[in-house]
Amino acid sequence: MKIIKSYRYILYLLVAISFLFVACQNNEPTADEYSDTYDNIYLHPGLQRYDEEVDVSFVGETSDNLRELEKQFENETLRDNRWTRLYHDILGININYDWIAESAFYHQRLANDLASGRLPDIIRVDALQMRQLANAGLIQELSGVYNTYATPFTKEVLSQEMIDPIEAAMIDQKLMGIPDVDSSLDAMQYLWIRQDWLDNLNIEPPETMADVLAISEAFTHNDPDQNGENDTFGLAVSDYWWNNVTGLVGFMAGFEAYPNIWLKDDDGTLVYGGIQPEVKEALSVLREMYIDGQIDPEFMFKDGEKVKEQIINNEIGMLYGEQWASFFVQESLKNDPDADWQAYPIMSATDQPPKMPITHKVSHFWVVRADYEHPEVIIKLINLHLEKNWGQSAEYDSYYSTPHPVWQLSPVRPFPTLKNLEAFRAIEQAKQNHQYANLEGEAKRIFELITLYDEEGNEAGWGWKKTYGSDGAYSILESFIENDQILYDELVWPRTETMVELNNILSNRKLNMYQNIILGEPLSTFEQFVEEWYDLGGREITNEINELYLEHQDN
């Protein structure tokens, strides 16, 4: 999600002057002042201050974007900022970093430290690393501290996902990490279409996959930009098909093909979506689109940034992408101020409503070094971060967006996974009631940006309207939720050892095979791949996953 962070950062800067007064508010209240004002909240064990200060160590990641953010705040850095001071003043916790590395080198340095057993007190790891550390006895079990110290609000936030993220952190019935949860629903994909091109060709918005294919053909051959040149493609496709923008997950879902999730078969067993016959049908259609010139013949060599260049040059008419794709396609306004994009739901090629496949976003966990004396620290930090941004004592303009994204300076950055959808709902409710003054926090900021665009034509609000407007992406998500059109991955537990060992091999082989079929290999290659997938370890993985599934069903 690095792209969206940079977009949001730029957009915030465009309207920063209207909110600068917030940045001057630097007087931190004491723990006693908080207790007096919010008695019930700050008397919870998870938000009480230590009698004696406690030290805790992390490792940190930095980048050009983070350094630019630090420049926006006087006397604030990743090591010393309003968040580290808040954790000290309210909780009595001193934040320290063993080291801070550039993003390009962070993961390798982290891997080296983990392999050698050099752990800070608290560290964020993926599922494989958590399992390896647990097997080595280097991290501690956290059930007790979670049950005692997690505030009701923290538990509520974690319950917003469709699965129990705590379950995903269990190893041998022990809680070995605290989930760092991303939003599954925000991974919903939409079909983004050049609305002005539809208008130029007098084409109605799509209602079926057949309509989508017809639009792609028209965008390729009928000069939709009206420049007299044969220089456009119907559908954007990047080299990595599973990108959150310019990928093909949403397209393939229209054929009931779900290449990246585990599904429940008719007999109740779990099967891998990437080897089901529906995938072959989707590949067959993509192959025809490629032959017809609707897909860039050089897509194999173009990552998301290269596709963005095509969008800037007005070469692309449609793409699939997440809710933040509005900021991605906004780049087309650089060369064509009249360019207009609109989000539409993914379309179905069958007589059934389409379902959007979504993987659970519980892939990273906070773990605690085995001999650290205060494992509850990670819970208390998470509690305070959530409380100060979205709780009863929230100061959103001081700790989340000033409008600069100051939340990035905190060592932990949890968020309510439904916050974006709830912001959309709040804005819609305000519109219906004509009570905009009641908007708070993120919903208020987004509404102000949209208003800036509506009333002044300021492009800072263009993308926000396309995502949060009444006919924007979140209105489609709302409809998919209401109509039960979300298809969740049935795999909710930490990956098995075999999956971890073979995941990259099988995933790379799958993508290569899919792409080669588009480029001209016989469709029968798909059946060969299925057999190969089973022989390379897929059969063993399937058995392991179904054993886990039965085990959790019994529990």
C-alpha positions in Angstrom: 0.0 0.0 0.0 2.9 2.3 -0.4 1.3 4.0 -3.4 -1.8 5.1 -1.5 0.3 6.4 1.4 2.2 8.7 -0.9 -1.0 9.9 -2.6 -2.7 10.6 0.7 0.3 12.5 1.9 0.3 14.7 -1.2 -3.4 15.3 -0.9 -3.2 16.2 2.7 -0.5 18.8 2.0 -2.8 20.6 -0.5 -5.3 21.5 2.3 -2.8 21.6 5.2 -3.0 25.4 5.5 -6.6 25.2 6.7 -5.6 22.9 9.6 -2.3 24.3 10.7 -3.6 25.5 14.0 -3.8 21.9 15.2 0.0 21.4 14.9 0.5 24.0 17.5 -1.2 21.9 20.2 1.7 20.3 21.8 0.9 20.4 25.5 0.5 16.7 26.6 -1.9 16.1 29.4 -0.7 14.0 32.4 -1.9 10.6 33.3 -3.8 12.1 36.3 -5.6 14.6 34.0 -6.7 11.8 31.8 -7.9 9.8 34.7 -9.9 12.7 36.0 -11.6 13.3 32.6 -12.1 9.7 31.5 -12.3 7.8 34.7 -13.9 4.6 33.3 -11.5 4.3 30.4 -8.1 5.1 32.0 -8.7 3.0 35.1 -8.7 -0.1 33.0 -5.5 -2.1 33.6 -4.6 -1.8 30.0 -4.5 2.0 30.2 -3.1 2.5 33.7 0.3 4.0 34.2 3.2 1.9 35.7 4.3 2.9 39.1 7.9 2.7 37.9 8.7 3.5 34.3 9.2 0.5 31.9 11.6 0.3 29.0 10.8 -1.5 25.8 12.8 -2.0 22.6 11.7 -2.3 19.0 13.4 -2.2 15.6 12.3 0.4 13.1 11.9 1.0 9.3 12.4 4.3 7.6 12.1 5.7 4.1 12.1 8.9 2.1 8.4 9.3 2.8 8.9 9.0 6.6 11.8 11.6 6.5 9.5 14.0 4.6 6.9 13.4 7.3 9.5 14.2 10.1 10.2 17.5 8.4 6.6 18.6 9.0 7.0 18.5 12.7 9.6 20.5 14.7 11.6 18.3 17.1 9.9 15.1 16.2 11.6 12.0 14.7 10.8 8.3 14.7 12.7 7.9 17.9 11.2 10.9 19.7 7.8 12.3 18.8 4.3 13.0 20.2 3.5 9.3 20.2 6.6 8.2 22.2 5.9 11.1 24.6 2.3 10.1 25.0 3.2 6.5 25.7 5.6 7.8 28.4 3.3 10.4 29.9 0.2 8.2 30.1 1.5 4.7 30.5 5.0 5.2 31.8 6.6 3.3 28.9 9.9 4.4 27.4 10.1 3.5 23.7 13.6 2.6 22.4 14.8 1.3 19.0 17.7 -1.2 18.8 18.2 -0.1 15.2 16.3 1.7 12.4 17.0 0.6 8.8 16.0 1.8 5.3 13.0 -0.1 3.9 15.2 -1.7 1.2 17.3 -3.3 3.8 14.9 -3.7 6.8 13.5 -7.1 6.0 16.9 -8.7 5.4 18.3 -7.2 8.6 15.3 -8.4 10.5 15.7 -11.9 9.0 19.3 -12.0 10.1 18.5 -11.0 13.6 15.7 -13.5 13.9 18.0 -16.3 12.6 20.6 -15.4 15.2 18.1 -15.1 18.0 18.8 -11.4 18.5 15.3 -10.1 19.3 14.2 -6.7 20.6 11.6 -6.9 23.4 8.7 -6.6 20.9 8.8 -7.2 17.2 6.4 -7.4 14.3 6.7 -10.7 12.3 4.8 -12.7 9.7 3.1 -16.0 10.3 6.1 -18.1 9.3 8.5 -16.1 11.5 6.1 -16.4 14.4 5.9 -20.1 14.1 9.6 -20.5 13.8 10.2 -18.3 16.9 7.6 -20.2 18.8 9.2 -23.5 17.9 12.5 -22.2 19.0 11.1 -21.0 22.4 12.2 -17.4 21.7 8.8 -15.8 22.2 6.2 -16.1 25.0 2.6 -17.1 25.2 0.2 -14.1 25.5 -3.2 -15.4 26.3 -3.1 -14.2 29.9 -1.9 -10.7 29.2 -4.4 -10.3 26.3 -7.4 -11.3 28.4 -6.3 -9.1 31.3 -5.0 -6.0 29.6 -6.9 -5.6 26.2 -9.5 -3.0 26.7 -13.1 -3.6 25.6 -12.5 -1.1 22.7 -9.4 -3.0 21.5 -11.3 -6.3 21.6 -14.2 -4.7 19.7 -11.8 -3.4 17.0 -10.3 -6.9 16.6 -13.8 -8.4 16.3 -14.6 -6.2 13.3 -13.1 -8.8 10.9 -15.2 -11.6 9.7 -12.8 -14.1 11.3 -11.4 -14.1 14.8 -7.9 -12.8 14.3 -6.9 -14.2 17.7 -7.6 -17.7 16.3 -5.0 -16.9 13.5 -2.4 -16.3 16.1 -2.9 -19.6 17.9 -0.1 -22.2 17.7 -0.8 -25.5 19.5 -3.7 -23.8 21.4 -1.4 -21.0 22.6 -1.7 -17.3 21.7 1.8 -16.6 20.4 1.3 -13.2 19.0 -1.1 -10.2 18.9 -2.6 -9.8 15.4 -1.7 -6.7 13.5 -4.9 -6.7 11.4 -5.5 -5.0 8.1 -8.9 -4.5 6.6 -10.2 -7.4 4.6 -13.2 -5.4 3.2 -10.9 -2.7 2.0 -9.3 -5.3 -0.3 -12.6 -5.4 -2.2 -12.0 -4.8 -5.9 -14.0 -2.7 -8.3 -14.1 -2.1 -12.0 -12.8 1.4 -12.7 -13.9 2.7 -16.2 -13.2 5.9 -18.1 -16.6 7.4 -17.9 -15.8 10.1 -20.5 -14.9 7.3 -23.0 -18.2 5.6 -22.4 -19.9 9.0 -23.1 -17.8 9.6 -26.2 -18.9 6.2 -27.6 -22.5 6.5 -26.3 -22.1 3.3 -24.4 -24.2 2.5 -21.3 -22.5 1.4 -18.1 -22.0 -2.4 -17.9 -24.5 -4.7 -16.2 -22.9 -8.1 -17.2 -19.5 -9.5 -18.0 -20.6 -9.5 -21.7 -21.0 -5.8 -21.4 -17.5 -5.5 -19.9 -16.1 -7.4 -22.8 -18.0 -5.3 -25.3 -16.7 -2.1 -23.7 -13.1 -3.5 -23.7 -13.4 -4.2 -27.4 -14.9 -0.7 -28.1 -12.2 1.0 -26.1 -9.6 -0.8 -28.1 -10.9 -0.3 -31.7 -13.3 2.6 -31.7 -11.0 5.5 -30.8 -12.6 6.3 -27.4 -10.3 9.3 -26.8 -11.2 10.7 -30.3 -7.7 11.5 -31.3 -7.8 9.6 -34.6 -5.1 7.2 -33.4 -5.1 3.4 -32.7 -3.4 3.9 -29.3 -5.7 2.5 -26.6 -6.2 -0.7 -24.7 -9.5 -1.9 -23.3 -8.2 -3.5 -20.0 -5.1 -2.8 -17.9 -3.1 -5.8 -17.0 0.2 -5.7 -15.1 2.9 -8.4 -14.8 1.7 -9.5 -11.4 -2.0 -10.4 -11.7 -2.7 -10.2 -8.0 -1.8 -6.5 -7.6 -4.4 -4.6 -5.6 -4.6 -2.3 -8.6 -4.2 -3.4 -12.3 -4.5 -7.0 -11.3 -7.1 -9.6 -12.5 -8.7 -10.9 -9.3 -11.9 -9.0 -9.9 -12.0 -10.0 -13.6 -11.6 -13.7 -12.8 -14.2 -13.5 -10.0 -16.8 -12.7 -12.7 -16.3 -16.3 -14.0 -16.5 -17.7 -10.4 -12.8 -18.2 -10.6 -11.0 -17.6 -7.3 -7.2 -18.3 -7.9 -5.9 -17.2 -4.5 -8.3 -18.6 -1.9 -9.4 -21.9 -0.4 -13.1 -22.8 -1.0 -15.5 -25.3 0.6 -16.4 -28.0 -1.9 -19.8 -29.6 -2.2 -18.8 -32.4 0.1 -17.6 -30.0 2.8 -13.8 -30.4 2.2 -11.5 -27.4 1.4 -10.1 -27.1 -2.1 -7.7 -24.7 -3.7 -9.3 -22.1 -6.0 -6.3 -21.8 -8.2 -6.8 -25.3 -9.8 -10.6 -25.2 -10.3 -12.0 -25.5 -13.8 -13.6 -22.0 -13.7 -10.1 -20.6 -13.8 -9.6 -22.2 -17.2 -12.7 -20.4 -18.6 -11.4 -17.0 -17.4 -8.0 -17.7 -19.0 -9.7 -18.6 -22.2 -11.5 -15.2 -22.4 -8.4 -13.3 -21.4 -6.5 -15.2 -24.2 -9.1 -14.0 -26.8 -8.8 -10.4 -25.4 -5.0 -10.6 -25.8 -5.2 -11.9 -29.3 -7.6 -9.1 -30.2 -5.2 -6.4 -28.9 -7.4 -5.4 -26.0 -4.5 -6.2 -23.6 -1.1 -4.6 -24.0 1.1 -7.2 -25.7 3.9 -6.1 -23.4 2.0 -6.6 -20.1 4.5 -9.2 -19.0 7.1 -6.4 -18.6 5.0 -3.8 -16.9 4.5 -3.4 -13.2 2.0 -1.1 -11.6 4.2 2.0 -12.1 4.5 1.3 -15.8 0.8 0.8 -16.1 0.3 4.1 -14.3 2.4 5.8 -17.1 -0.1 4.3 -19.6 -2.9 5.8 -17.6 -1.2 9.2 -17.5 -0.9 8.9 -21.3 -4.6 8.1 -21.7 -3.9 4.6 -23.1 -6.1 2.6 -20.7 -9.9 2.5 -20.5 -10.6 0.0 -17.7 -8.8 -1.6 -14.7 -9.7 -3.6 -11.6 -8.6 -2.2 -8.3 -9.3 -1.5 -4.7 -11.1 1.5 -3.3 -8.0 3.7 -3.4 -7.6 3.1 -7.1 -9.3 6.5 -7.5 -6.0 8.2 -6.5 -4.1 5.9 -9.0 -6.3 6.7 -12.0 -6.4 10.4 -11.0 -3.0 10.6 -12.7 -4.8 10.7 -16.0 -5.9 14.2 -15.3 -2.3 15.4 -15.8 -2.6 15.1 -19.6 -6.4 15.3 -19.9 -8.1 17.5 -17.3 -11.5 16.2 -18.6 -10.6 12.6 -17.9 -13.3 11.0 -15.7 -13.3 7.6 -14.0 -16.1 5.9 -12.3 -16.1 2.8 -10.0 -18.5 0.0 -10.9 -19.1 -3.4 -9.3 -17.4 -6.4 -10.7 -19.6 -8.1 -13.2 -20.8 -11.7 -13.6 -20.5 -14.0 -16.6 -23.1 -16.3 -15.2 -26.8 -16.0 -14.1 -25.6 -15.6 -10.5 -24.6 -12.3 -8.8 -20.8 -11.9 -8.7 -19.0 -12.6 -5.5 -15.7 -10.9 -4.6 -13.1 -13.2 -3.1 -11.3 -11.7 -0.2 -8.4 -13.2 1.8 -8.2 -12.5 5.5 -5.8 -9.7 6.3 -4.2 -11.3 9.4 -0.7 -11.9 8.1 1.5 -10.1 10.7 1.7 -10.4 14.4 3.3 -8.6 17.4 5.4 -11.1 19.4 7.2 -10.7 22.7 10.7 -11.9 23.5 10.6 -14.9 25.8 12.4 -13.3 28.8 10.9 -9.8 28.6 9.4 -9.1 32.0 6.5 -6.9 30.7 4.7 -8.7 27.9 1.6 -6.7 28.6 3.3 -3.6 27.2 2.3 -4.4 23.6 -1.3 -4.6 24.6 -1.1 -1.3 26.5 0.5 0.4 23.5 -2.2 -0.9 21.1 -4.9 0.2 23.6 -3.7 3.8 23.8 -3.1 4.1 20.0 -6.7 3.0 19.3 -8.1 5.1 22.1 -6.4 8.4 21.2 -7.4 8.1 17.5 -10.9 6.5 17.6 -11.9 6.1 21.3 -13.9 8.3 23.7 -10.8 10.5 24.4 -9.7 10.7 20.7 -7.7 13.6 19.5 -7.7 12.7 15.8 -6.3 16.0 14.6 -3.4 15.7 16.9 -2.5 12.0 16.8 -3.7 10.7 13.4 -3.9 13.5 10.8 -2.8 17.0 11.4 -3.5 16.8 8.3 0.0 15.1 8.0 -0.2 11.4 8.8 1.5 11.6 12.2 0.2 8.2 13.1 3.1 6.8 11.1 5.5 7.9 13.9 4.1 5.5 16.4 5.8 2.1 16.8 2.4 0.4 16.8 -0.3 1.4 14.3 -3.5 -0.5 14.8 -6.8 0.8 13.4 -10.4 -0.2 13.3 -10.7 -2.3 10.1 -14.1 -0.9 9.4 -13.1 2.8 9.8 -13.2 3.7 6.1 -16.6 2.1 5.6 -17.9 3.7 8.8 -16.6 7.1 7.5 -18.6 6.6 4.3 -21.7 5.7 6.3 -21.3 8.7 8.6 -21.0 11.0 5.6 -24.1 9.5 3.9 -26.0 9.8 7.2 -25.0 13.5 7.4 -26.2 14.1 3.9 -29.5 12.5 4.6 -30.0 14.5 7.8 -28.3 17.7 6.6 -26.2 17.6 9.8 -22.7 18.0 8.6 -21.6 19.7 11.8 -21.9 16.4 13.6 -19.1 14.7 11.5 -16.0 13.9 13.4 -12.5 12.7 12.8 -11.8 10.9 9.6 -15.4 11.3 8.2 -15.1 15.1 8.8 -11.8 15.4 7.0 -13.0 13.3 4.0 -16.2 15.4 3.7 -14.1 18.6 3.8 -12.0 17.3 0.9 -15.0 16.3 -1.1 -16.6 19.7 -0.5 -13.4 21.3 -1.6 -13.7 19.6 -4.9 -17.4 20.1 -5.3 -17.4 23.8 -4.5 -14.0 25.0 -5.7 -13.0 22.3 -8.2 -9.9 21.6 -6.2 -8.4 18.3 -7.4 -7.3 17.4 -3.8 -10.8 16.1 -3.3 -11.3 14.3 -6.7 -10.1 10.9 -5.5 -11.9 11.1 -2.2 -15.2 11.8 -4.0 -14.7 8.8 -6.3 -14.1 6.6 -3.3 -16.4 8.0 -0.6 -19.0 9.8 -2.7 -22.6 8.6 -2.8 -21.9 6.7 -6.0 -18.3 5.9 -5.2 -16.5 2.7 -4.3 -17.8 2.3 -0.8 -21.4 2.6 -2.0 -20.7 -0.6 -4.0 -19.1 -2.3 -1.0 -22.2 -1.5 1.0 -24.3 -3.2 -1.6 -22.1 -6.3 -1.7 -22.3 -6.6 2.0 -26.0 -6.3 2.1 -26.5 -8.9 -0.7 -23.9 -11.4 0.7 -21.6 -11.0 -2.2 -18.3 -11.3 -0.3 -16.6 -14.7 -0.6 -14.1 -15.1 2.2 -11.1 -17.4 2.1 -11.8 -20.5 4.2 -8.2 -20.7 5.3 -8.0 -18.7 8.5 -5.1 -20.3 10.5 -1.4 -19.9 10.3 0.1 -21.6 7.3 1.3 -25.2 7.7 5.0 -26.0 7.4 4.5 -27.5 4.0 2.6 -24.4 2.8 5.4 -22.2 4.0 8.1 -24.3 2.4 6.4 -24.6 -1.0 4.2 -21.5 -1.3 6.6 -19.4 -3.4 7.3 -22.4 -5.8 3.6 -23.2 -6.3 2.5 -19.5 -6.5 5.2 -18.7 -9.1 4.4 -21.7 -11.2 0.7 -20.9 -11.1 1.2 -17.3 -12.3 3.7 -18.4 -15.0 1.3 -21.0 -16.3 -1.7 -18.6 -16.4 0.3 -16.0 -18.3 1.7 -18.5 -20.7 -1.8 -19.6 -21.7 -2.7 -16.0 -22.4 0.5 -15.7 -24.5 -0.4 -18.8 -26.7 0.2 -22.1 -24.9 -2.7 -24.6 -25.4 -5.6 -24.4 -22.9 -4.9 -28.1 -22.1 -1.8 -26.8 -20.3 -4.2 -26.0 -17.4 -5.0 -29.6 -16.7 -1.2 -30.4 -16.8 -0.6 -27.7 -14.3 -3.3 -29.1 -11.9 -1.6 -32.5 -11.9 1.8 -30.8 -11.4 0.4 -28.7 -8.5 -0.7 -31.8 -6.7 2.6 -33.6 -7.4 4.8 -30.7 -6.2 3.2 -30.7 -2.8 -0.4 -29.4 -3.3 -1.8 -32.8 -2.3 0.0 -32.8 1.0 -1.0 -29.1 1.6 -4.6 -29.9 0.9 -4.5 -32.8 3.4 -2.9 -30.6 6.0 -5.4 -27.8 5.6 -8.3 -30.2 5.8 -6.9 -31.8 9.0 -6.6 -28.2 10.5 -10.2 -27.5 9.4 -11.6 -30.6 11.0 -9.5 -29.9 14.2 -11.0 -26.5 14.5 -14.5 -27.7 13.7 -14.2 -30.2 16.6 -13.1 -27.4 18.9 
